[in-house]
Amino acid sequence: MTEIINEGIGERTHVQSPLMRESLMDRKVLGTTDIERVIPILPDVHVIHIGGASILDRGADAILPLLEEVVRCRKAHKLILGVGGGARMRHTYHIALDLGIPTGGLAMVAGAVNEQNRYMIQALLAKHGGIILHKDHYIVLPLWLAAGMIPILSGMPPHHYWEPPTGPLRIPHYREDFGMYMVSEVLGAASMIFIKDEDGLYTADPKKSSRAEFIPHASARQVLDMDLPDLIIDRAVLETMLDARHTRTIQIINGLKPELLGRALAAERVGTIIDAPQGTHSNDAR
């Protein structure tokens, strides 16, 4: 909507803006910014996160067969890979905690370990078009994907020293699972697949409890309400799914069974599927 304003010297065109003189702390004003459709940037790309402790730390026996499946699937699908930090990141956390480093500092050093794993995966995939994706280079993603490349990035979100405090817990709340999930959400990706060393979500850690029960499907709200003592993915992923515009479904598969990746990319219901049906939000009553 435009308005012609006569200021005595001449006329100028003013474009009306509903936010121009409003407080961005006003809930009613913020509510007017809610629109039904947000443009997906790369709706045909699949985002895949490879767990650090679960897959990368296991070495060649786990990594190489999985990467062979990645290369095979790349022929039919556009893929973006993310990597976790693994045991070295946990060791770094331990040292930093002992030194009294704040949460933001922990996020910084953890991100550095993720970047080291990213370079290792790039070296293994270089002959197949594996290429390092820095966070400043997202704008070239369409070109790289059209050329058949496999972008590889660190999953740690770029909060750095500005990582929000986590209450009584010093470990960053937003870790590599969340970082890769946000890549999928922002791009409006076709799917978000987490590769771990278990078949999916269980009621307890199956490595520690023989009573752990496999959960093939659940909603994000249901999983949050279970308040499980141990989760196979970052809790922040489930919390964010409730308000997501695009990625309201994630899939967790076992990377020690590499053939499952191709089946997941083909939309088969393998592993665990967690979703957030439209209409559910983070502020809904439980």
Backbone as CSV, one residue per row, in Angstrom:
resi,resn,N_x,N_y,N_z,CA_x,CA_y,CA_z,C_x,C_y,C_z
1,MET,0.853,-1.194,0.000,0.000,0.000,0.000,0.887,1.241,0.000
2,THR,0.583,2.172,-0.865,1.372,3.406,-0.942,0.503,4.614,-0.634
3,GLU,1.142,5.686,-0.224,0.432,6.912,0.126,1.231,8.098,-0.418
4,ILE,0.562,9.020,-1.082,1.211,10.212,-1.610,1.175,11.298,-0.537
5,ILE,2.327,11.801,-0.149,2.416,12.813,0.901,2.941,14.116,0.300
6,ASN,2.219,15.225,0.536,2.642,16.530,0.058,3.321,17.266,1.208
7,GLU,4.601,17.538,1.058,5.364,18.195,2.114,5.575,19.679,1.850
8,GLY,4.888,20.223,0.868,5.026,21.638,0.569,6.097,21.910,-0.468
9,ILE,7.101,21.064,-0.520,8.182,21.234,-1.500,7.916,20.369,-2.719
10,GLY,7.142,19.401,-2.539,6.852,18.464,-3.620,6.168,17.248,-3.026
11,GLU,5.997,16.291,-3.823,5.345,15.092,-3.352,6.360,13.950,-3.255
12,ARG,6.184,13.075,-2.287,6.996,11.870,-2.209,6.072,10.686,-1.939
13,THR,6.488,9.553,-2.380,5.695,8.351,-2.193,6.171,7.627,-0.952
14,HIS,5.254,7.329,-0.068,5.593,6.631,1.165,4.964,5.240,1.134
15,VAL,5.766,4.223,1.352,5.266,2.856,1.396,4.857,2.531,2.822
16,GLN,3.591,2.248,3.000,3.098,1.936,4.333,3.711,0.632,4.844
17,SER,4.080,0.619,6.104,4.626,-0.573,6.733,3.961,-0.765,8.089
18,PRO,3.328,-1.913,8.315,2.625,-2.132,9.592,3.582,-2.217,10.782
19,LEU,4.874,-2.416,10.536,5.828,-2.541,11.639,6.601,-1.255,11.911
20,MET,6.404,-0.244,11.056,7.268,0.928,11.090,7.272,1.622,12.458
21,ARG,6.111,1.800,13.049,6.032,2.530,14.313,5.579,1.631,15.462
22,GLU,5.770,0.322,15.288,5.303,-0.618,16.291,6.473,-1.222,17.070
23,SER,6.168,-1.683,18.266,7.175,-2.358,19.080,7.283,-3.823,18.668
24,LEU,8.494,-4.277,18.464,8.694,-5.677,18.118,8.654,-6.568,19.359
25,MET,8.265,-5.999,20.484,8.022,-6.780,21.698,6.529,-7.005,21.920
26,ASP,5.710,-6.421,21.052,4.257,-6.521,21.173,3.789,-7.842,20.547
27,ARG,3.176,-8.716,21.332,2.768,-10.028,20.827,1.733,-9.912,19.712
28,LYS,0.827,-8.944,19.839,-0.190,-8.783,18.806,0.442,-8.352,17.490
29,VAL,1.409,-7.451,17.575,2.118,-7.015,16.368,2.894,-8.179,15.760
30,LEU,3.593,-8.931,16.605,4.362,-10.067,16.102,3.446,-11.102,15.465
31,GLY,2.239,-11.246,16.022,1.303,-12.211,15.469,0.884,-11.882,14.052
32,THR,0.906,-10.603,13.696,0.516,-10.215,12.335,1.576,-10.582,11.304
33,THR,2.782,-10.939,11.770,3.840,-11.305,10.821,3.760,-12.775,10.428
34,ASP,2.872,-13.518,11.055,2.744,-14.940,10.763,2.045,-15.127,9.424
35,ILE,2.715,-15.773,8.505,2.120,-16.044,7.197,2.073,-17.550,6.980
36,GLU,1.225,-17.970,6.101,1.029,-19.404,5.912,2.170,-20.058,5.146
37,ARG,2.870,-19.313,4.327,3.857,-19.935,3.450,5.200,-19.235,3.572
38,VAL,6.238,-20.024,3.774,7.610,-19.538,3.738,8.304,-20.278,2.601
39,ILE,9.003,-19.551,1.770,9.597,-20.138,0.569,10.702,-21.122,0.939
40,PRO,10.623,-22.384,0.492,11.741,-23.313,0.679,12.855,-22.978,-0.317
41,ILE,14.077,-22.856,0.159,15.179,-22.445,-0.699,15.667,-23.600,-1.574
42,LEU,15.887,-24.756,-0.960,16.359,-25.935,-1.706,15.500,-27.142,-1.318
43,PRO,14.286,-27.213,-1.827,13.366,-28.271,-1.398,13.706,-29.667,-1.893
44,ASP,14.684,-29.791,-2.802,15.028,-31.113,-3.328,16.331,-31.661,-2.750
45,VAL,16.863,-31.031,-1.721,18.110,-31.490,-1.129,17.817,-32.286,0.140
46,HIS,18.671,-33.260,0.440,18.541,-34.075,1.637,19.722,-33.772,2.560
47,VAL,19.431,-33.489,3.816,20.468,-33.170,4.795,20.723,-34.413,5.645
48,ILE,21.980,-34.812,5.737,22.362,-36.032,6.448,23.415,-35.693,7.487
49,HIS,23.163,-36.080,8.715,24.145,-35.838,9.771,24.754,-37.157,10.227
50,ILE,26.090,-37.241,10.162,26.807,-38.447,10.566,27.325,-38.242,11.984
51,GLY,26.877,-39.077,12.897,27.261,-38.941,14.296,28.748,-39.121,14.519
52,GLY,29.291,-38.344,15.452,30.718,-38.417,15.748,31.076,-39.629,16.576
53,ALA,30.564,-39.704,17.809,30.858,-40.832,18.698,30.279,-42.130,18.147
54,SER,29.124,-42.048,17.487,28.441,-43.258,17.029,29.045,-43.851,15.759
55,ILE,29.545,-43.021,14.852,30.045,-43.531,13.571,31.512,-43.169,13.332
56,LEU,31.848,-41.894,13.380,33.196,-41.465,13.010,34.263,-42.065,13.916
57,ASP,33.986,-42.151,15.206,34.976,-42.690,16.137,35.240,-44.175,15.931
58,ARG,34.388,-44.858,15.199,34.562,-46.291,14.963,35.584,-46.573,13.865
59,GLY,35.998,-45.542,13.139,37.038,-45.723,12.135,36.549,-46.296,10.822
60,ALA,37.484,-46.882,10.085,37.233,-47.297,8.705,36.110,-48.311,8.575
61,ASP,36.007,-49.250,9.515,34.991,-50.303,9.400,33.582,-49.727,9.348
62,ALA,33.351,-48.601,10.026,32.025,-47.990,10.017,31.904,-46.906,8.957
63,ILE,32.956,-46.116,8.798,32.860,-44.942,7.930,32.872,-45.301,6.446
64,LEU,33.805,-46.148,6.029,33.979,-46.388,4.592,32.755,-47.023,3.928
65,PRO,32.119,-48.051,4.514,30.904,-48.583,3.876,29.781,-47.542,3.805
66,LEU,29.685,-46.704,4.830,28.651,-45.667,4.824,28.910,-44.643,3.725
67,LEU,30.169,-44.229,3.569,30.491,-43.263,2.519,30.307,-43.858,1.126
68,GLU,30.533,-45.146,0.982,30.259,-45.799,-0.303,28.770,-45.689,-0.636
69,GLU,27.931,-45.838,0.383,26.488,-45.709,0.167,26.119,-44.258,-0.137
70,VAL,26.804,-43.312,0.500,26.577,-41.894,0.204,26.869,-41.615,-1.265
71,VAL,28.000,-42.117,-1.751,28.394,-41.902,-3.150,27.372,-42.540,-4.090
72,ARG,26.898,-43.717,-3.752,25.894,-44.377,-4.590,24.595,-43.575,-4.617
73,CYS,24.169,-43.107,-3.442,22.904,-42.372,-3.360,23.005,-41.003,-4.026
74,ARG,24.207,-40.441,-4.064,24.390,-39.123,-4.665,23.988,-39.104,-6.148
75,LYS,24.004,-40.263,-6.796,23.631,-40.336,-8.208,22.153,-40.017,-8.431
76,ALA,21.353,-40.258,-7.406,19.914,-40.025,-7.546,19.397,-38.898,-6.666
77,HIS,20.212,-38.439,-5.706,19.747,-37.432,-4.747,20.805,-36.356,-4.530
78,LYS,20.355,-35.152,-4.258,21.257,-34.076,-3.847,21.441,-34.166,-2.337
79,LEU,22.692,-34.245,-1.903,22.987,-34.497,-0.502,23.871,-33.414,0.098
80,ILE,23.620,-33.092,1.358,24.502,-32.263,2.168,24.857,-33.071,3.405
81,LEU,26.143,-33.206,3.702,26.590,-33.977,4.857,27.023,-33.061,5.989
82,GLY,26.707,-33.474,7.202,27.220,-32.812,8.390,27.906,-33.844,9.264
83,VAL,28.862,-33.421,10.068,29.602,-34.358,10.909,29.562,-33.904,12.366
84,GLY,29.604,-34.890,13.259,29.662,-34.613,14.683,31.091,-34.627,15.192
85,GLY,31.245,-34.384,16.488,32.573,-34.257,17.071,33.129,-35.537,17.662
86,GLY,32.292,-36.315,18.341,32.735,-37.581,18.891,33.515,-37.466,20.193
87,ALA,34.320,-38.488,20.459,35.022,-38.596,21.744,36.001,-37.448,21.967
88,ARG,36.650,-36.980,20.907,37.613,-35.884,21.079,36.905,-34.618,21.538
89,MET,35.684,-34.408,21.063,34.916,-33.245,21.507,34.563,-33.392,22.988
90,ARG,34.186,-34.599,23.414,33.842,-34.812,24.811,35.074,-34.633,25.703
91,HIS,36.211,-35.085,25.224,37.460,-34.897,25.976,37.780,-33.407,26.099
92,THR,37.548,-32.679,25.026,37.782,-31.233,25.040,36.832,-30.542,26.012
93,TYR,35.567,-30.962,26.019,34.611,-30.442,26.997,35.133,-30.638,28.419
94,HIS,35.636,-31.838,28.682,36.099,-32.165,30.030,37.220,-31.222,30.467
95,ILE,38.180,-31.010,29.585,39.299,-30.125,29.917,38.806,-28.692,30.125
96,ALA,37.941,-28.220,29.210,37.440,-26.849,29.298,36.610,-26.638,30.562
97,LEU,35.818,-27.635,30.949,35.032,-27.539,32.174,35.948,-27.451,33.391
98,ASP,37.007,-28.252,33.363,37.958,-28.252,34.477,38.652,-26.901,34.618
99,LEU,38.813,-26.217,33.489,39.468,-24.909,33.496,38.499,-23.776,33.819
100,GLY,37.207,-24.092,33.871,36.229,-23.056,34.174,35.804,-22.240,32.972
101,ILE,36.017,-22.753,31.769,35.640,-22.033,30.551,34.110,-21.942,30.478
102,PRO,33.540,-20.777,30.143,32.077,-20.626,30.074,31.480,-21.405,28.902
103,THR,30.162,-21.487,28.902,29.450,-22.275,27.883,29.815,-21.847,26.467
104,GLY,29.925,-20.539,26.230,30.290,-20.067,24.891,31.661,-20.555,24.468
105,GLY,32.597,-20.612,25.410,33.923,-21.134,25.099,33.875,-22.613,24.774
106,LEU,33.019,-23.356,25.469,32.847,-24.778,25.166,32.344,-24.958,23.736
107,ALA,31.407,-24.108,23.326,30.882,-24.188,21.964,31.977,-23.921,20.937
108,MET,32.879,-23.010,21.245,33.983,-22.687,20.333,34.908,-23.878,20.138
109,VAL,35.359,-24.474,21.247,36.320,-25.576,21.124,35.659,-26.819,20.534
110,ALA,34.372,-27.040,20.847,33.666,-28.175,20.256,33.537,-28.012,18.752
111,GLY,33.280,-26.784,18.314,33.176,-26.534,16.877,34.470,-26.818,16.153
112,ALA,35.597,-26.581,16.805,36.893,-26.848,16.181,37.086,-28.336,15.928
113,VAL,36.628,-29.177,16.867,36.740,-30.630,16.682,35.849,-31.075,15.525
114,ASN,34.656,-30.533,15.445,33.766,-30.839,14.320,34.433,-30.521,12.993
115,GLU,35.115,-29.395,12.953,35.768,-28.985,11.703,36.885,-29.944,11.318
116,GLN,37.597,-30.511,12.296,38.626,-31.501,11.991,38.003,-32.748,11.352
117,ASN,36.881,-33.198,11.907,36.201,-34.364,11.329,35.686,-34.057,9.928
118,ARG,35.272,-32.840,9.716,34.801,-32.428,8.389,35.913,-32.576,7.355
119,TYR,37.124,-32.174,7.714,38.243,-32.292,6.779,38.582,-33.756,6.488
120,MET,38.448,-34.625,7.484,38.732,-36.038,7.242,37.722,-36.636,6.263
121,ILE,36.445,-36.315,6.457,35.425,-36.840,5.548,35.610,-36.264,4.144
122,GLN,36.007,-34.996,4.064,36.247,-34.397,2.746,37.381,-35.103,2.026
123,ALA,38.433,-35.470,2.746,39.556,-36.170,2.120,39.103,-37.511,1.559
124,LEU,38.226,-38.202,2.288,37.746,-39.507,1.834,36.810,-39.386,0.635
125,LEU,36.106,-38.266,0.544,35.130,-38.080,-0.541,35.634,-37.167,-1.657
126,ALA,36.857,-36.704,-1.555,37.369,-35.727,-2.530,37.233,-36.222,-3.966
127,LYS,37.577,-37.468,-4.221,37.532,-37.981,-5.596,36.099,-38.152,-6.102
128,HIS,35.140,-38.037,-5.188,33.729,-38.156,-5.578,33.014,-36.808,-5.543
129,GLY,33.776,-35.733,-5.393,33.162,-34.408,-5.367,32.871,-33.884,-3.979
130,GLY,33.469,-34.498,-2.963,33.303,-33.978,-1.606,33.998,-32.632,-1.470
131,ILE,33.309,-31.655,-0.888,33.872,-30.308,-0.804,33.454,-29.665,0.517
132,ILE,34.388,-28.968,1.145,34.111,-28.309,2.409,33.161,-27.133,2.203
133,LEU,32.104,-27.093,3.007,31.169,-25.979,2.970,31.365,-25.140,4.221
134,HIS,31.883,-23.931,4.055,31.992,-22.999,5.164,30.665,-22.256,5.309
135,LYS,30.381,-21.787,6.486,29.081,-21.172,6.747,28.855,-19.898,5.935
136,ASP,29.932,-19.285,5.451,29.780,-18.077,4.631,29.490,-18.390,3.170
137,HIS,29.475,-19.671,2.820,29.383,-20.046,1.409,28.052,-20.703,1.039
138,TYR,27.037,-20.550,1.875,25.759,-21.185,1.569,25.182,-20.695,0.246
139,ILE,25.543,-19.495,-0.137,24.975,-18.924,-1.355,25.384,-19.706,-2.602
140,VAL,26.501,-20.453,-2.530,26.954,-21.218,-3.699,26.434,-22.649,-3.677
141,LEU,25.637,-23.011,-2.698,25.120,-24.375,-2.623,24.415,-24.837,-3.905
142,PRO,23.521,-24.028,-4.489,22.856,-24.502,-5.712,23.841,-24.870,-6.818
143,LEU,24.909,-24.077,-6.965,25.911,-24.359,-7.987,26.644,-25.662,-7.694
144,TRP,27.063,-25.840,-6.455,27.786,-27.057,-6.084,26.918,-28.301,-6.265
145,LEU,25.667,-28.217,-5.849,24.779,-29.371,-5.960,24.478,-29.698,-7.426
146,ALA,24.301,-28.666,-8.242,24.050,-28.883,-9.671,25.248,-29.533,-10.347
147,ALA,26.442,-29.278,-9.808,27.661,-29.871,-10.363,27.918,-31.275,-9.827
148,GLY,27.043,-31.772,-8.982,27.187,-33.117,-8.461,28.117,-33.239,-7.269
149,MET,28.447,-32.131,-6.632,29.340,-32.173,-5.482,28.589,-32.589,-4.221
150,ILE,29.359,-32.982,-3.204,28.798,-33.371,-1.911,29.316,-32.387,-0.869
151,PRO,28.578,-31.342,-0.542,29.019,-30.372,0.467,29.078,-31.017,1.852
152,ILE,30.124,-30.698,2.596,30.326,-31.257,3.931,30.547,-30.095,4.890
153,LEU,29.822,-30.078,5.992,29.963,-28.973,6.923,29.978,-29.462,8.357
154,SER,30.451,-28.605,9.212,30.432,-28.865,10.650,29.021,-28.657,11.163
155,GLY,28.565,-29.594,11.994,27.213,-29.472,12.505,27.066,-28.473,13.626
156,MET,28.173,-28.049,14.252,28.062,-27.178,15.420,27.524,-25.812,14.996
157,PRO,26.411,-25.354,15.583,25.870,-24.050,15.198,26.835,-22.920,15.568
158,PRO,26.828,-21.833,14.821,27.830,-20.770,14.995,27.504,-19.757,16.085
159,HIS,27.132,-20.231,17.269,26.878,-19.283,18.362,28.190,-18.758,18.939
160,HIS,29.204,-19.612,18.932,30.523,-19.247,19.467,30.413,-18.710,20.899
161,TYR,31.071,-17.621,21.206,31.067,-17.129,22.577,29.706,-16.606,23.007
162,TRP,28.781,-16.444,22.066,27.458,-15.912,22.383,26.446,-17.041,22.616
163,GLU,26.940,-18.228,22.889,26.063,-19.360,23.204,25.219,-19.017,24.436
164,PRO,23.883,-19.202,24.349,23.027,-18.868,25.505,23.374,-19.720,26.722
165,PRO,23.287,-19.167,27.926,23.507,-19.956,29.142,22.509,-21.110,29.223
166,THR,22.913,-22.203,29.838,22.051,-23.387,29.894,21.638,-23.730,31.316
167,GLY,21.494,-22.727,32.160,21.061,-22.978,33.524,22.123,-23.736,34.306
168,PRO,21.719,-24.779,35.010,22.693,-25.530,35.814,23.619,-26.407,34.980
169,LEU,23.318,-26.553,33.694,24.128,-27.404,32.821,25.097,-26.538,32.031
170,ARG,26.378,-26.853,32.094,27.369,-26.035,31.405,27.521,-26.406,29.930
171,ILE,27.234,-27.660,29.588,27.395,-28.104,28.205,26.418,-27.334,27.313
172,PRO,26.845,-26.851,26.140,25.946,-26.100,25.247,24.672,-26.877,24.920
173,HIS,23.555,-26.203,24.995,22.256,-26.807,24.685,22.111,-27.032,23.186
174,TYR,22.736,-26.167,22.395,22.630,-26.239,20.934,23.916,-26.853,20.388
175,ARG,23.824,-28.142,20.015,25.009,-28.860,19.551,24.838,-29.264,18.092
176,GLU,25.662,-30.218,17.639,25.738,-30.476,16.195,24.444,-31.034,15.597
177,ASP,23.690,-31.845,16.337,22.401,-32.313,15.807,21.494,-31.129,15.497
178,PHE,21.453,-30.192,16.435,20.607,-29.006,16.255,21.104,-28.160,15.087
179,GLY,22.425,-28.017,14.978,22.981,-27.221,13.885,22.583,-27.755,12.524
180,MET,22.666,-29.088,12.359,22.297,-29.675,11.067,20.782,-29.600,10.847
181,TYR,20.027,-29.750,11.921,18.571,-29.610,11.788,18.212,-28.221,11.274
182,MET,18.887,-27.194,11.784,18.587,-25.833,11.341,18.966,-25.610,9.885
183,VAL,20.006,-26.291,9.409,20.333,-26.217,7.979,19.152,-26.744,7.170
184,SER,18.600,-27.879,7.586,17.461,-28.469,6.894,16.247,-27.548,6.942
185,GLU,15.984,-26.969,8.112,14.814,-26.106,8.274,14.933,-24.844,7.420
186,VAL,16.090,-24.204,7.436,16.264,-22.961,6.681,16.184,-23.219,5.175
187,LEU,16.757,-24.328,4.723,16.751,-24.633,3.294,15.410,-25.192,2.826
188,GLY,14.554,-25.627,3.755,13.314,-26.285,3.356,13.601,-27.602,2.680
189,ALA,14.548,-28.359,3.247,15.054,-29.583,2.622,13.985,-30.665,2.515
190,ALA,14.242,-31.612,1.608,13.307,-32.716,1.395,13.276,-33.656,2.588
191,SER,14.418,-33.844,3.260,14.447,-34.718,4.426,15.630,-34.369,5.317
192,MET,15.519,-34.774,6.586,16.588,-34.611,7.572,16.823,-35.979,8.201
193,ILE,18.006,-36.537,7.934,18.327,-37.894,8.391,19.516,-37.842,9.338
194,PHE,19.329,-38.421,10.522,20.412,-38.529,11.495,20.941,-39.959,11.485
195,ILE,22.254,-40.096,11.296,22.868,-41.420,11.247,23.586,-41.674,12.563
196,LYS,23.121,-42.689,13.284,23.683,-43.057,14.580,24.138,-44.519,14.530
197,ASP,24.447,-45.090,15.706,24.876,-46.488,15.755,23.823,-47.388,16.387
198,GLU,22.595,-46.885,16.468,21.461,-47.679,16.930,20.365,-47.607,15.873
199,ASP,19.389,-48.509,15.970,18.326,-48.559,14.971,17.394,-47.359,15.043
200,GLY,17.515,-46.580,16.097,16.680,-45.386,16.237,16.516,-45.018,17.693
201,LEU,15.338,-44.534,18.040,15.046,-44.080,19.397,14.564,-45.245,20.255
202,TYR,15.058,-45.286,21.485,14.642,-46.296,22.458,14.171,-45.590,23.732
203,THR,13.474,-46.343,24.570,13.018,-45.795,25.847,14.168,-45.617,26.823
204,ALA,15.291,-46.267,26.559,16.510,-46.122,27.352,17.678,-46.450,26.436
205,ASP,18.891,-46.236,26.905,20.070,-46.544,26.103,20.189,-48.061,25.974
206,PRO,20.011,-48.624,24.766,20.061,-50.089,24.618,21.439,-50.680,24.926
207,LYS,22.461,-49.839,24.931,23.794,-50.330,25.289,23.914,-50.584,26.789
208,LYS,23.038,-49.948,27.559,23.119,-50.047,29.012,21.952,-50.809,29.637
209,SER,20.836,-50.894,28.934,19.648,-51.510,29.509,19.056,-52.540,28.553
210,SER,18.885,-53.753,29.051,18.266,-54.815,28.248,16.757,-54.618,28.146
211,ARG,16.200,-53.707,28.953,14.764,-53.441,28.932,14.396,-52.304,27.977
212,ALA,15.378,-51.738,27.309,15.094,-50.638,26.384,14.192,-51.109,25.253
213,GLU,13.147,-50.355,24.986,12.193,-50.707,23.938,12.351,-49.754,22.752
214,PHE,12.339,-50.343,21.565,12.483,-49.558,20.340,11.203,-48.786,20.051
215,ILE,11.359,-47.533,19.605,10.220,-46.678,19.264,10.301,-46.359,17.772
216,PRO,9.512,-47.008,16.938,9.606,-46.772,15.482,9.039,-45.426,15.041
217,HIS,8.067,-44.913,15.808,7.448,-43.636,15.419,6.895,-42.941,16.660
218,ALA,7.072,-41.635,16.709,6.511,-40.835,17.798,6.487,-39.394,17.351
219,SER,5.669,-38.605,18.005,5.678,-37.172,17.734,6.733,-36.514,18.614
220,ALA,7.199,-35.355,18.207,8.196,-34.633,18.995,7.646,-34.316,20.378
221,ARG,6.371,-33.956,20.454,5.755,-33.661,21.742,5.744,-34.894,22.633
222,GLN,5.423,-36.052,22.068,5.412,-37.279,22.857,6.793,-37.590,23.419
223,VAL,7.819,-37.437,22.598,9.171,-37.732,23.063,9.587,-36.759,24.164
224,LEU,9.261,-35.487,23.998,9.591,-34.508,25.029,8.862,-34.826,26.332
225,ASP,7.600,-35.230,26.224,6.822,-35.545,27.419,7.313,-36.807,28.115
226,MET,7.955,-37.704,27.365,8.525,-38.906,27.989,9.635,-38.547,28.966
227,ASP,10.288,-37.406,28.705,11.382,-36.939,29.560,12.399,-38.046,29.797
228,LEU,12.856,-38.653,28.702,13.798,-39.765,28.786,15.130,-39.302,29.379
229,PRO,15.770,-40.149,30.184,17.044,-39.754,30.796,18.159,-39.587,29.781
230,ASP,18.022,-40.239,28.625,19.052,-40.147,27.593,18.367,-40.137,26.233
231,LEU,18.726,-39.178,25.386,18.148,-39.083,24.048,19.226,-39.330,23.000
232,ILE,18.837,-39.907,21.888,19.796,-40.208,20.838,20.125,-38.980,19.992
233,ILE,19.301,-37.935,20.088,19.567,-36.661,19.415,19.386,-35.527,20.411
234,ASP,19.866,-34.347,20.036,19.745,-33.188,20.926,18.271,-32.869,21.198
235,ARG,17.971,-32.618,22.455,16.611,-32.228,22.844,16.175,-30.959,22.119
236,ALA,17.125,-30.064,21.834,16.796,-28.808,21.162,16.173,-29.043,19.790
237,VAL,16.522,-30.157,19.136,15.927,-30.479,17.834,14.427,-30.679,17.994
238,LEU,14.036,-31.468,18.986,12.625,-31.760,19.207,11.862,-30.509,19.610
239,GLU,12.468,-29.681,20.439,11.817,-28.441,20.870,11.571,-27.518,19.684
240,THR,12.538,-27.440,18.780,12.433,-26.533,17.635,11.466,-27.052,16.582
241,MET,11.348,-28.364,16.467,10.426,-28.944,15.486,9.001,-28.458,15.679
242,LEU,8.626,-28.177,16.922,7.252,-27.786,17.214,6.878,-26.454,16.572
243,ASP,7.868,-25.623,16.280,7.608,-24.319,15.661,8.165,-24.228,14.243
244,ALA,8.604,-25.353,13.705,9.262,-25.339,12.394,8.281,-25.019,11.273
245,ARG,8.804,-24.422,10.218,8.015,-24.130,9.021,8.149,-25.239,7.982
246,HIS,9.302,-25.882,7.947,9.564,-26.861,6.897,9.859,-28.256,7.442
247,THR,10.910,-28.381,8.240,11.350,-29.707,8.678,10.605,-30.100,9.944
248,ARG,9.458,-30.711,9.733,8.638,-31.171,10.856,8.674,-32.690,10.971
249,THR,9.593,-33.296,10.228,9.817,-34.742,10.329,11.310,-35.007,10.242
250,ILE,11.815,-35.845,11.131,13.203,-36.283,11.064,13.230,-37.806,11.108
251,GLN,14.329,-38.381,10.649,14.471,-39.834,10.621,15.829,-40.202,11.209
252,ILE,15.836,-41.185,12.088,17.066,-41.655,12.725,17.312,-43.088,12.263
253,ILE,18.486,-43.342,11.667,18.781,-44.677,11.162,20.134,-45.157,11.683
254,ASN,20.384,-46.430,11.510,21.612,-47.065,11.973,22.662,-47.030,10.864
255,GLY,23.733,-46.266,11.073,24.787,-46.164,10.074,25.643,-47.398,9.964
256,LEU,25.537,-48.321,10.916,26.259,-49.589,10.826,25.554,-50.543,9.872
257,LYS,24.400,-50.127,9.404,23.663,-50.818,8.341,23.532,-49.821,7.189
258,PRO,24.605,-49.593,6.443,24.645,-48.482,5.471,23.556,-48.525,4.416
259,GLU,23.042,-49.723,4.111,21.998,-49.823,3.091,20.722,-49.093,3.500
260,LEU,20.573,-48.809,4.792,19.384,-48.106,5.260,19.334,-46.667,4.764
261,LEU,20.491,-46.096,4.440,20.498,-44.709,3.964,19.722,-44.583,2.661
262,GLY,19.990,-45.466,1.717,19.267,-45.423,0.456,17.779,-45.626,0.635
263,ARG,17.412,-46.488,1.551,15.992,-46.741,1.813,15.329,-45.526,2.461
264,ALA,16.064,-44.853,3.363,15.514,-43.647,3.985,15.334,-42.539,2.954
265,LEU,16.306,-42.399,2.053,16.205,-41.377,1.012,15.064,-41.666,0.046
266,ALA,14.694,-42.942,-0.045,13.561,-43.335,-0.887,12.244,-43.241,-0.125
267,ALA,12.282,-42.622,1.055,11.098,-42.361,1.882,10.527,-43.628,2.513
268,GLU,11.365,-44.656,2.688,10.901,-45.836,3.415,10.918,-45.544,4.912
269,ARG,10.035,-46.176,5.631,9.920,-45.950,7.067,10.849,-46.902,7.813
270,VAL,12.124,-46.629,7.698,13.131,-47.410,8.407,13.633,-46.589,9.590
271,GLY,14.181,-47.265,10.604,14.656,-46.559,11.772,13.501,-45.966,12.559
272,THR,13.734,-44.825,13.151,12.699,-44.107,13.901,12.333,-42.824,13.178
273,ILE,11.058,-42.587,13.066,10.554,-41.337,12.486,9.900,-40.529,13.604
274,ILE,10.343,-39.287,13.751,9.760,-38.367,14.726,9.186,-37.192,13.952
275,ASP,7.946,-36.848,14.231,7.331,-35.749,13.497,6.643,-34.775,14.452
276,ALA,6.273,-33.653,13.904,5.531,-32.629,14.636,4.367,-32.225,13.736
277,PRO,3.225,-32.857,13.896,2.077,-32.568,13.025,1.752,-31.084,12.995
278,GLN,1.316,-30.611,11.840,0.931,-29.218,11.710,-0.134,-28.887,12.748
279,GLY,0.004,-27.730,13.361,-0.956,-27.321,14.376,-0.417,-27.458,15.783
280,THR,0.709,-28.188,15.954,1.328,-28.271,17.276,2.414,-27.223,17.376
281,HIS,2.527,-26.598,18.536,3.501,-25.543,18.748,4.151,-25.718,20.106
282,SER,5.276,-25.049,20.292,6.027,-25.200,21.534,5.276,-24.679,22.741
283,ASN,4.325,-23.750,22.527,3.590,-23.195,23.665,2.244,-23.862,23.891
284,ASP,2.017,-24.978,23.175,0.774,-25.726,23.401,0.773,-26.319,24.799
285,ALA,-0.402,-26.403,25.378,-0.511,-27.040,26.696,-0.207,-28.516,26.578
286,ARG,0.532,-29.025,27.528,0.888,-30.442,27.487,-0.255,-31.271,28.079
